[in-house]
Amino acid sequence: MKKVHIVPHMHWDREWYFSTEESRILLVNNMEEILDMLENHPEYPYYVLDGQTAVLEDYFAVKPENKERIKKLVQEGKLIIGPWYTQTDEMVVGGESIVRNLLYGIKDCEEFGDYMKIGYLPDSFGQSSQIPQILRGFDIKYSIFWRGASERHGTDKTEFYWESDEGSKVLVQLFPLGYAIGKYLPEDEQKLQERINKYFAVLDKGATTEHIILPNGHDQMPIQKNIFTIIEKLRRLYPDREFFLSKYENVFAELEKNSDLPTLKGEFLDGKYMRVHRSIYSTRMDIKSANTRIENKLTNILEPLASLAYSLGFEYHHGLIELIWKEIMKNHAHDSIGCCCSDKVHQEICSRFFIAEEKIDQLIQFYKRKIVDSMDTDWNFDRLTAFNLLPYDRDEVITASVITKYKSFKLINEDAKEIEFEVLNSEIMDPGLIDRQIVHYGNYEPFIKYTVQLRDRIPSLGYKTYFVVEDNKELSNSFRAQDRICTDFYEISVNPNGTINIYDKHLNKTFHNVLLLENGGDDGDEYDYSPLPNEELIYSDHVDAAINITQNQFAGKIDIQYRLAVPENLEKRKEKNADSFVDIHIELTIPNHKPIIEVKFEIDNHARDHRLRVLIPTGIASLFSISDNQFGFIKRAVYDQAMDVWEKENWDERPDPIYPMLSFVGLSNEEYGMSVLTNSPREYEIVGKNYDTIAITLFRSVGLLGKEELLRRPGRPSGIKLPTPDSQMIGKLTLDFAITTHQGSALEVNVGRMAKEYLTPIHVYNKIPYDAMKLNKADIKTPVKFSLLKESSPEVVLSTLKKAEKDDQLVLRFYNPTDKPKTASFEINGILKEAYKANLNEKPLELLEVADSRKIETKIKPNQVITVLFK
């Protein structure tokens, strides 16, 4: 007899076409009904609260008095909560964000009792290949999802093992028809049977045991109070089946008895049976780029800086940092970061990111100030301290602000050696902007804010201090106008249309027409790009750009400005009437001493319903690209073979090879490679006749949440047909990325490390005697120069350094984004009391041998992430 597990649940989108506050009102109502049913009906054994604790957080903001009721039901095993904080997206959200989502979700659950040990993501738009490793890092061995799988991954069954590259494996229960097939089950037996017959045909075919799941819930769905009546009718209609209320864990217990389940590997991004929205990665690029920037600031700057301060004796502000994480994780739910939402929800998302970034920036400033204010020195000079938050010494060009009343000054280090610098700019500052107390007592003498540039070597995961000493020499710089930039690695010229030519001196190769723009109509919605049929694309090859090129001893600067004429809307585009425009301002920074070209796009968009991409030709005819996902790399075909059969096989959406990245994408062969490193856009496609050009989506401009009958996505609209004029992206947008070339392939040279360095700039703090926000002097004394730890070999990529949540230890996390085993080795500045290999939940697993009481060393597989706890 087949057994049908009816699992009561609700899928809780905190926001979508409705706001968080609208859903919260419904949540309070629904929760009262759920609690009443669980407390007063012993025959109703379980309810699954969508696997996310943010639901409880929203509820307790209104009903804090019900915490004990919830706690009792959780401890009785009736109300099933967690393990996530929010239902995270997996494709454009970083690894540390997904780890913290589980870390804080589980922490929230532990206040009430146990949590559901299933990686439950029933609606995420595609599944990252690294999720099994992340789940096993929290001792979670089961996974439930819906979107992205098809037979071509290796099985037509809905139960299988899913394995990451480094060997972590989880048991998957796929929802082949989604999480809502049991929504609002009707009492009318004919209608009930018609629905259930369609479901059983699919569920039975995919099942590997006699057990199948009928999820009884839907988006924002209240509890189905007549479920017992429904069950009685199902028993009469299907006497050969057993129907009962259950929970997901009961099904996994049965699946584990099956020893013949297949094992699949890789990511799941097929839109055959359900939509994954492969071009959603560029919708609302202002929100997408804000997320990229804020994630990088949080994990690359704030947490390592807070750890540095903690190692010197200052408090690690766990409470503040958790608030920041939760602020951005509210935005990481699939609809929110996907930006397939109403305009009022987009405004909420932007507001959360603004609040989170303000907290990050102010906490970074606070930690730098505490360290520099407490320096043990007799020198009574203003200070300029440079912080390097990577685990190796860095020879860097540093740009910083020095605020002083001096008309001239010099910089000296702790050995009284003068450091050469240049003044790039100076501006007068009103003293009230620094501290209003200055002008309160009648002193109106202005300060001067100098922007200075210098080059020096900064110690690993540490800092170095310069002292600002008054001088009488003339301050100047060596910037000169040039016709091209020449550095140790590149010779770069600019074409009249604003594209650049890059000659790589080490490769002896020239890359022509880099940064050409491609513009086309977008007849899609917030979920998917949709081109106009047979459209003739617009390129920036015909524009007349204003170009300014300068260079000093440290770096070159190129400023490019032009206006790209484009049609104002789709109708004008069909008429080939370019009656509107996009203003483009490109700033390139090219340091003299390393192979990187930093690119800043400032875009002012005046047109609607179009897509703008920037093209980076590499000269490498490619079969696949290399980009990164969480804690590793992924190799993707430049052409998806399913493109040849998608219409014949009736796929839900066309499998265009548009993909997400987190920090880099590159093309390479055995001889050389070219990669794009990103701190803003995270969508790419490999294009060109020979698949030799990296196309980075700068933005998509659309005006509807959902739309029916798209060229690449036939049928019903995704979401609902709701106008979203703000998603037209009218106005200004700033995007940052970089281009690098290298000898050897992207994996050989570990482009992941290059991306990490680009995303971890040197941070600087200028201490002067004035500050509006007063602080008492700390009892702690800090050195003027310091290094916390240093890698012994350049093999791995630091993910983050933070303080452990529950212990007085530091968490060091690193990964290997290459295809070769590596050795991770770090030396601590001080005596190590103990070091443990730990899981992602910061639970010690294995005591590590520590060489010379200082050195941590461990082997690491390709695409593996390792966490170490140390005192």
Order of alpha helices (4+ residues) and beta strands (2+ residues): beta-alpha-beta-alpha-alpha-beta-alpha-beta-alpha-beta-beta-beta-alpha-beta-alpha-beta-alpha-beta-alpha-alpha-alpha-alpha-alpha-beta-beta-beta-beta-beta-alpha-beta-beta-beta-beta-beta-beta-beta-beta-beta-beta-beta-alpha-beta-beta-beta-beta-beta-beta-beta-beta-beta-beta-beta-alpha-beta-beta-beta-beta-beta-beta-beta-beta-beta-beta-beta
